[in-house]
Amino acid sequence: MRASDRMEEDQRVLKLIEKNIDLFAGNLEIKSEAFDALKQQLSDYHIIIEAMQIANDADMEDFRVLGVRVGDEILDGETIFAQMENSLKMKEGYLASEEIYRRKMQTEENVLFYIYYCWKAEQYEALANNSQRLYEEWRQKTEKFDEIAAETNGLFADSEGIRALIQKGQTEIAGAFRQGAYTLNEDDPWRRQIMNAGMRLAMGYDDRGGDQNGPYTLWQRGLDSDRTYIRELIHSYEEYAGYSDQEIDELLQKLNSEGCGYVAFANIVVDEFRRKEEEFEQTFGFPLFLENVNGYSYVDYNRLIIDLYCASDNHKKVKVMRREYDIYDEKEDLSSTIGRGTTPEDRIYRFERYMRGHNIPVKIENIECKLDEVYQRCKDEEESGNRVIISTCPVRLEDDEGEPVQMDGGHAMTVTGLTDDGRIEVSSWGEKYYLSPEDSDYAAPEKNRAGNAYIRIQSVRF
């Protein structure tokens, strides 16, 4: 816990440094070629700082995993083996004493002494048995120790790798500023290596999550390679097996109109598997990461969103004669291009069902709380290692520059962080935004055309 606390403090310091760099670089009163060169250098330091934050996040997650695996026990290898050896020595001593009193019993004629010797022999026998039990307990600890060592052998390796790249990048950056000029080559491999490593560890380097309009945009772009895989993926589901290209076009428009809940869960799936690429591909049948023509990695959100949507949308649970069945409700949506969205109950059933289909257990729960409790409950879930889907009505967000983004109706998003000033960082439409739970509009349904107002949160636990 102390290590994680120190890293959280490091994260706060890094964010402050990042903020101060932005303020300095944004100073419009300083105008010179040297200052322009310095700003180029500072933009590269942004990459380094973000990499440091990502490495810290990876370490904090590894400390959490280690803590869960070890529990409250202190597993010290030297102590364990010393205690095993001590237990065996004690057992041997007790057995020797037992043997002495057994022999005395054989030659003793006095009844009282015979009973006494018998009692002492039984005492030493019990002590020997107890020492054997202690030995077995310590032996089991060695097995647990070895098991934990094997299971946690890969922990902290990810951050170690990216920290080596960070050092390399710092050396390159520091040596590239000479005589008022910044001469670092933008194609230097360290930059791509750091960014690709960071992509695999956390949302970073322009990865802000999936976008419900992404699949439709990709389809509209019209590349044969994109359309081929989208068509094959959609046709793989019985409900859409015979869809024409026009019907696929309408389906993806409908996904754009109602897909926020599916994207929120897709973001969480990506985050869960971000350091388990091989397991992801074995589970879902396609890679988690792709590379562009310049060699930079990116998450294949669109394929996952389409798969999740086609497998889950319009599915509901019904009971017939006390038995539960899954059905596909063709009449759920408003039209072929406009969907009704998902309720919290839809998300629980549909997302848990989707993951069960891939043999991955997941538990989604609604968390009841008041508006002034939302931030703390999100923090509690984060500290428990769970993810959170937050849905609001209306939508009241702001971006990094403080520009407002507002919309009537309901919207579901993935919680990606918490700020020190009480705001909640979310991923929505493939961008990073912030919401303030105590915004008065969340308690004023009359201000929203939908006639409703709320903030609801759901816990997602793998």
C-alpha positions in Angstrom: 0.0 0.0 0.0 2.9 2.4 0.8 4.5 1.8 -2.6 1.1 2.5 -4.3 0.7 5.7 -2.2 4.1 6.9 -3.2 3.3 6.2 -6.9 0.1 8.1 -6.6 2.0 11.1 -5.3 4.4 10.7 -8.2 1.4 10.8 -10.6 0.2 14.1 -9.0 3.7 15.6 -9.4 3.9 14.5 -13.0 0.5 16.0 -13.8 1.6 19.2 -12.2 4.8 19.2 -14.3 2.8 18.5 -17.4 0.5 21.4 -16.6 3.3 23.8 -16.0 5.1 22.8 -19.2 1.8 23.6 -21.1 1.5 27.0 -19.4 5.1 27.8 -20.2 5.0 26.6 -23.8 1.7 28.5 -24.3 3.2 31.8 -23.4 2.4 34.1 -26.4 4.6 36.9 -25.2 7.9 35.0 -25.8 8.7 35.0 -29.5 12.0 33.7 -30.9 13.4 30.9 -32.9 15.1 29.5 -29.8 11.8 29.5 -27.9 10.1 27.7 -30.9 12.9 25.1 -30.8 12.4 24.8 -27.0 8.7 24.1 -27.5 9.5 21.3 -29.9 11.7 19.8 -27.2 9.0 20.2 -24.6 6.5 18.4 -26.8 8.9 15.4 -26.8 9.1 15.7 -23.0 5.3 15.3 -23.0 5.9 11.8 -24.5 8.4 11.0 -21.7 6.1 12.3 -18.9 3.1 10.4 -20.3 5.3 7.3 -20.5 6.3 7.8 -16.8 2.6 8.0 -15.8 1.8 4.8 -17.8 4.7 3.0 -16.2 3.5 4.1 -12.7 0.0 2.9 -13.5 1.4 -0.5 -14.6 3.4 -0.8 -11.4 0.4 0.2 -9.2 -1.7 -2.5 -10.9 1.1 -5.1 -10.4 1.3 -4.1 -6.7 -2.5 -4.6 -6.5 -2.3 -8.0 -8.1 0.6 -9.0 -5.8 -1.3 -7.8 -2.8 -4.4 -9.8 -3.7 -2.4 -12.9 -4.4 -0.3 -12.8 -1.2 -3.1 -11.5 1.1 -2.2 -10.7 4.7 0.5 -13.3 4.9 4.2 -12.4 5.0 5.9 -15.1 2.9 9.6 -14.9 3.6 11.5 -17.7 2.0 14.3 -17.8 4.6 11.9 -17.8 7.5 9.8 -20.5 6.0 12.7 -22.9 5.5 14.1 -22.1 8.9 10.8 -23.0 10.5 10.5 -26.2 8.5 14.0 -27.2 9.7 13.1 -26.3 13.3 9.9 -28.2 13.2 11.7 -31.4 12.1 14.3 -31.0 14.8 11.7 -30.5 17.5 9.8 -33.6 16.2 13.0 -35.7 16.4 13.6 -34.5 19.9 10.1 -35.3 21.0 10.2 -38.8 19.4 13.5 -39.5 21.2 11.9 -38.5 24.6 8.9 -40.6 23.8 11.1 -43.6 23.2 12.9 -43.1 26.5 9.6 -43.2 28.5 8.3 -46.1 26.4 11.4 -48.1 27.5 11.0 -47.1 31.1 7.4 -48.4 30.9 8.6 -51.8 29.8 10.8 -52.3 33.0 8.8 -50.4 35.6 7.0 -52.5 38.2 5.6 -49.6 40.3 2.0 -48.9 39.0 2.2 -45.1 39.8 5.5 -44.7 38.0 4.2 -46.8 35.1 1.2 -44.5 34.8 3.5 -41.4 35.0 5.8 -42.8 32.3 2.9 -43.6 30.1 1.5 -40.1 30.5 4.9 -38.5 29.6 5.3 -40.8 26.6 1.8 -39.8 25.3 2.7 -36.1 25.9 5.8 -36.4 23.8 4.0 -38.3 21.1 1.4 -35.5 21.0 4.2 -32.9 20.8 5.9 -34.8 18.0 2.6 -35.0 16.1 2.1 -31.3 16.6 5.6 -30.6 15.3 4.7 -32.7 12.2 1.6 -30.6 11.7 3.6 -27.4 11.9 6.1 -28.9 9.4 3.2 -29.6 7.0 1.9 -26.1 7.4 5.3 -24.6 6.7 5.7 -27.0 3.8 2.4 -25.8 2.4 3.6 -22.3 2.7 6.7 -23.2 0.5 4.3 -24.5 -2.1 2.3 -21.3 -1.9 5.5 -19.3 -2.0 6.6 -21.2 -5.1 3.2 -20.9 -6.7 3.0 -17.1 -6.0 6.6 -16.7 -7.3 5.6 -18.5 -10.5 2.4 -16.5 -11.0 3.9 -13.2 -10.2 7.2 -13.7 -12.1 6.1 -11.4 -14.9 5.0 -8.6 -12.7 6.8 -5.2 -13.1 8.4 -6.4 -16.3 6.2 -4.1 -18.4 7.2 -1.0 -16.5 10.8 -2.1 -16.5 10.8 -2.2 -20.3 9.1 1.1 -20.8 11.4 2.8 -18.2 14.4 1.7 -20.2 12.9 3.3 -23.3 12.2 6.5 -21.2 15.8 6.7 -20.3 16.8 6.3 -23.9 14.4 9.0 -25.0 15.6 11.4 -22.3 19.2 11.0 -23.4 18.2 11.6 -27.0 16.1 14.7 -26.2 18.7 16.3 -23.9 21.4 15.9 -26.5 19.4 17.3 -29.4 19.2 21.0 -28.2 22.3 22.8 -29.2 22.9 26.5 -29.8 19.3 27.4 -29.8 18.2 24.7 -32.2 16.4 21.4 -31.6 17.7 18.8 -34.1 15.9 15.6 -33.0 14.7 13.5 -35.9 10.9 12.9 -35.7 11.4 9.4 -37.1 13.8 8.3 -34.4 12.8 4.8 -33.3 12.7 5.6 -29.5 9.6 7.7 -30.0 7.7 4.9 -31.7 9.0 2.3 -29.3 7.9 4.3 -26.3 4.5 5.1 -27.8 3.8 1.5 -28.8 4.9 0.2 -25.4 2.6 2.7 -23.7 -0.3 1.8 -25.9 -0.1 -1.8 -24.7 -0.1 -0.7 -21.1 -2.8 1.9 -20.9 -5.0 4.4 -22.7 -2.4 6.9 -23.9 -0.9 8.7 -26.9 -4.2 9.7 -28.5 -5.9 6.5 -27.5 -9.0 7.8 -25.7 -11.2 4.8 -26.2 -13.7 3.6 -28.8 -16.2 5.7 -30.8 -19.7 4.5 -31.6 -19.4 6.3 -34.9 -16.1 4.5 -35.7 -17.6 1.4 -37.4 -19.9 3.5 -39.6 -17.1 5.9 -40.6 -14.9 2.9 -41.5 -17.7 1.4 -43.6 -18.3 4.7 -45.3 -14.7 5.1 -46.2 -15.3 2.2 -48.5 -11.9 0.4 -48.5 -12.4 -3.2 -49.7 -10.3 -4.6 -46.8 -12.4 -2.8 -44.2 -15.8 -3.7 -45.8 -14.8 -7.3 -46.3 -14.0 -7.9 -42.6 -17.0 -5.9 -41.4 -19.3 -7.8 -43.8 -17.9 -11.2 -42.7 -18.2 -10.3 -39.0 -21.8 -9.1 -39.2 -22.8 -12.1 -41.4 -21.4 -14.5 -38.8 -24.4 -13.7 -36.5 -27.6 -15.5 -37.3 -29.8 -12.3 -37.0 -27.7 -10.6 -39.7 -26.5 -13.5 -41.9 -28.4 -12.4 -45.0 -27.8 -8.6 -44.7 -27.1 -6.7 -47.9 -24.5 -3.9 -47.9 -27.4 -1.4 -47.7 -28.7 -3.2 -44.6 -25.2 -3.2 -43.1 -25.0 0.5 -43.7 -28.3 1.0 -41.8 -27.2 -1.3 -39.0 -24.0 0.7 -38.4 -26.0 3.9 -38.5 -28.2 2.4 -35.8 -25.1 1.4 -33.8 -24.0 5.1 -34.0 -27.4 6.2 -32.7 -27.5 3.9 -29.6 -24.1 2.4 -29.2 -22.7 4.4 -26.2 -23.3 1.5 -23.7 -21.6 -1.0 -26.0 -18.6 1.3 -26.5 -18.3 1.8 -22.7 -18.1 -1.9 -22.1 -15.7 -2.4 -25.1 -13.4 0.1 -23.5 -13.4 -1.9 -20.3 -12.7 -5.1 -22.2 -9.8 -3.5 -23.9 -8.4 -2.2 -20.6 -8.8 -5.7 -19.0 -6.9 -7.4 -21.8 -4.4 -4.6 -22.6 -1.4 -6.5 -21.2 -2.7 -9.9 -22.3 -2.7 -9.6 -26.1 -2.3 -13.3 -26.8 -5.2 -14.2 -24.5 -7.4 -11.6 -26.1 -6.8 -13.0 -29.6 -7.4 -16.5 -28.5 -10.6 -15.4 -26.8 -12.2 -13.2 -29.4 -10.5 -14.4 -32.6 -8.8 -11.2 -33.7 -5.9 -9.1 -32.5 -6.2 -6.4 -29.9 -3.7 -4.2 -31.6 -3.0 -3.2 -35.2 -0.2 -1.1 -36.8 -0.5 1.7 -39.2 1.8 2.2 -42.2 4.2 4.2 -40.0 4.6 1.4 -37.5 2.6 2.9 -34.7 0.2 0.6 -32.8 -3.5 1.3 -32.2 -6.4 -0.6 -30.6 -8.8 -2.3 -33.0 -11.9 -0.8 -31.2 -14.1 -0.9 -34.2 -14.0 -4.7 -34.7 -14.7 -5.3 -31.0 -17.6 -2.8 -30.9 -19.2 -4.4 -34.0 -18.8 -7.9 -32.5 -20.2 -6.9 -29.1 -23.1 -5.1 -30.7 -24.1 -7.8 -33.2 -23.8 -10.5 -30.4 -25.9 -8.5 -27.9 -28.2 -5.8 -29.3 -31.9 -6.4 -29.0 -31.3 -9.6 -26.9 -33.4 -10.0 -23.8 -34.2 -12.6 -21.2 -37.7 -14.0 -20.9 -39.3 -16.6 -18.6 -41.5 -19.3 -19.9 -42.8 -22.0 -17.5 -40.1 -20.9 -14.9 -37.4 -21.5 -17.5 -35.3 -18.6 -18.8 -34.7 -18.1 -22.5 -32.7 -15.6 -24.6 -34.7 -14.0 -27.4 -34.0 -11.4 -30.1 -36.5 -8.6 -30.1 -36.9 -7.3 -33.6 -39.3 -4.6 -32.4 -37.0 -3.0 -29.8 -35.7 -0.1 -32.0 -37.4 3.0 -33.4 -36.3 2.2 -36.9 -33.6 0.4 -39.0 -31.3 3.4 -38.4 -32.3 4.6 -34.9 -32.1 2.5 -31.8 -33.5 3.0 -28.3 -30.2 2.6 -26.5 -29.4 0.4 -23.5 -30.8 0.5 -19.9 -28.6 -0.5 -17.0 -30.5 -3.8 -16.8 -29.8 -4.3 -20.6 -26.1 -3.8 -20.0 -26.0 -6.3 -17.1 -27.7 -9.0 -19.1 -26.2 -8.4 -22.5 -22.6 -7.8 -21.4 -22.5 -10.7 -18.9 -24.0 -12.9 -21.6 -21.4 -11.8 -24.2 -18.5 -12.6 -21.9 -20.0 -16.0 -20.9 -20.0 -16.8 -24.5 -16.3 -16.3 -24.5 -15.8 -18.2 -21.2 -14.8 -15.1 -19.4 -16.7 -14.5 -16.1 -17.7 -10.9 -15.4 -20.0 -9.4 -12.8 -21.9 -6.1 -13.4 -23.8 -4.5 -10.6 -25.9 -1.3 -10.3 -24.6 1.0 -7.5 -27.3 3.1 -5.8 -26.0 6.4 -4.6 -26.9 10.1 -4.3 -25.4 12.7 -6.6 -23.0 13.9 -3.9 -21.8 10.3 -3.3 -21.0 9.5 -7.0 -17.4 10.6 -6.9 -16.6 8.7 -3.7 -18.3 5.5 -5.0 -16.3 5.7 -8.2 -13.2 6.1 -6.1 -14.2 3.1 -3.9 -14.6 0.9 -7.1 -11.3 2.1 -8.5 -9.5 1.1 -5.2 -11.2 -2.3 -5.3 -9.8 -2.9 -8.8 -13.2 -2.6 -10.5 -14.2 -0.5 -13.6 -17.2 1.8 -13.8 -19.7 2.6 -16.4 -21.4 6.0 -15.7 -24.6 7.1 -17.4 -26.0 10.6 -17.2 -29.1 12.5 -18.3 -28.6 15.1 -19.7 -25.0 15.1 -20.9 -22.9 17.9 -19.3 -19.2 17.5 -20.1 -16.1 19.6 -20.7 -12.9 18.9 -22.5 -9.3 19.6 -21.5 -9.6 23.2 -22.5 -12.8 23.7 -20.4 -15.0 23.9 -23.5 -18.5 22.5 -22.7 -20.1 19.6 -24.5 -23.8 19.4 -23.9 -26.6 17.2 -25.1 -30.1 16.2 -24.0 -31.1 12.6 -23.4 -29.1 9.8 -21.7 -25.5 8.7 -22.5 -23.3 6.0 -21.1 -19.5 6.4 -20.7 -16.4 4.7 -19.3 -14.9 6.2 -16.2 -11.1 6.5 -16.9 -10.0 8.6 -13.9 -10.7 11.0 -11.1 -9.4 14.5 -10.7 -8.3 16.2 -7.4 -11.0 18.9 -7.8 -13.9 16.3 -7.7 -14.5 15.8 -11.4 -14.8 12.4 -13.1 -12.7 11.7 -16.3 -14.6 9.7 -18.9 -14.1 8.3 -22.4 -16.8 9.2 -24.8 -16.9 9.3 -28.6 -13.3 8.4 -28.6 -12.3 11.5 -26.7 -11.5 12.4 -23.1 -14.0 14.5 -21.2 -14.8 15.5 -17.6 -18.1 15.7 -15.7 -19.0 17.2 -12.4 -21.4 15.0 -10.5 -22.8 17.9 -8.5 -23.8 19.9 -11.7 -27.3 21.2 -10.9 -28.7 20.0 -14.3 -28.4 16.4 -13.0 -31.1 17.2 -10.5 -33.4 19.3 -12.7 -35.4 17.1 -15.2 -37.3 20.2 -16.4 -34.1 21.5 -18.0 -33.8 18.4 -20.2 -36.0 17.8 -23.2 -36.2 14.1 -22.3 -37.9 15.2 -19.0 -35.4 13.2 -16.9 -32.2 13.8 -14.9 -29.8 11.4 -13.2 -26.4 10.0 -12.8 -26.1 6.2 -12.6 -23.1 4.1 -12.1 -22.4 0.4 -12.6 -19.5 -1.6 -11.3 -17.7 -4.0 -13.6 -15.6 -6.8 -12.0 -13.7 -9.5 -13.9 
